[in-house]
């Protein structure tokens, strides 16, 4: 089995190394990064040059593009589906909770579905006002709420022709992380982590500290 994690990112240099190392640690064969920074903005090689040089991080140029996230996900599926059995469509502030992604995906329950929908845990600022030089998502934040919104891990043996949203392909045959068929036409699954006692979810660090939210995300807006 071969698995990759794909994301589009902008102004994420402080966090992208942790993201890359996380997906390497859980068993991904590669990460594919769509660099959506401004033409004169951050340079990924400043923080993950070693992962680029050894081929683990594959960079796709999306600099200066607008409204590009869905296009990037579609491009990733079309270009790389023959190289991988599964493609995880994610953001740079999303960390999958499982310890071994191949063990998780090696489940007969998933084999006849186009994709697995994985719901979010939304982490807030945990009452931290400033980063003060600490840029670890995993270590800093511990307060969250469960959410029915989700992201997708795509089974590449199926040719998906439907439209992609920022959360994955729409109108496809999909299941939740327990292998139960779920809604195919939108970006939500039926129940949250706590409702179904899911053992795998996505930690979505959408806010980070208050200072970072104001000086980063409110300026950057969305990486698309």
ABEGO torsion letter per residue (X at the ends): XBBBBBBBBBGAAAAAAAAAAAAAAAGBABBBBBBABBAABBBAAAAAAAAAAAGABBBBBABGBBGAAAAAAAAAAAAAAAABABBBBBBAABBBABABAAAAABBAAAAABABBBBBBBBBBAGGBABAGGBABAAAABABBBBBABBBBBBBAABBBABBBBAAEBBGBBBBBAAGBBBBAABABBABBAAAAGBABBBBBBAAEBAAAAAAAAAAAEBBX
